[in-house]
Amino acid sequence: MPKNNHILTKRNNELNSLYLELSQQGYSNQKILGTLSAKFFLAERTIYGIVSGEYERRKNQTQKSNAGR
């Protein structure tokens, strides 16, 4: 099944907003990751990859390497 990028982008934006909101309230990183993991039904490692920008960087690198072929 193909990915719907619009839905993923919307989810990631909401996830990032909630992460920022919770971190500004003083919650620990571990508590935030656990909370978001339960809310979005994703592993804590996946949440971390999204909020840290890791997945976006990886996607951009893949696109650059594919463009050079």
WORA-V12167 format. One record per backbone hydrogen bond with DSSP energy under -0.5 kcal/mol. CO is the residue of the C=O (numbers start at 1). NH is the residue of the N-H. E is the energy in kcal/mol with one decimal. If there is no record, write none. Layout:
# WORA-V12167
((CO;NH;E) (CO;NH;E))
This chain:
# WORA-V12167
((3;5;-1.0) (4;8;-2.0) (5;9;-2.7) (6;10;-2.2) (7;11;-2.5) (8;12;-2.7) (9;13;-2.4) (10;14;-2.2) (11;15;-2.7) (12;16;-2.6) (13;17;-2.2) (14;18;-2.5) (15;19;-2.4) (16;20;-2.4) (17;21;-2.5) (18;22;-2.6) (19;23;-2.4) (20;24;-2.1) (21;25;-0.9) (22;27;-1.8) (23;26;-1.1) (28;32;-2.4) (29;33;-2.7) (30;34;-2.1) (31;35;-2.4) (32;36;-2.8) (33;37;-2.1) (34;38;-1.9) (35;39;-2.0) (36;40;-2.7) (37;41;-1.1) (37;42;-1.3) (43;47;-2.2) (44;48;-2.5) (45;49;-2.2) (46;50;-1.9) (47;51;-2.7) (48;52;-2.2) (49;54;-0.9) (49;55;-1.6) (50;53;-0.9) (53;57;-2.4) (54;58;-2.3) (55;59;-2.4) (56;60;-2.3) (57;61;-2.3) (58;62;-2.1) (59;63;-2.2) (60;64;-2.2) (61;65;-2.3) (62;66;-2.2) (63;67;-1.8) (64;68;-1.3) (66;69;-0.9))
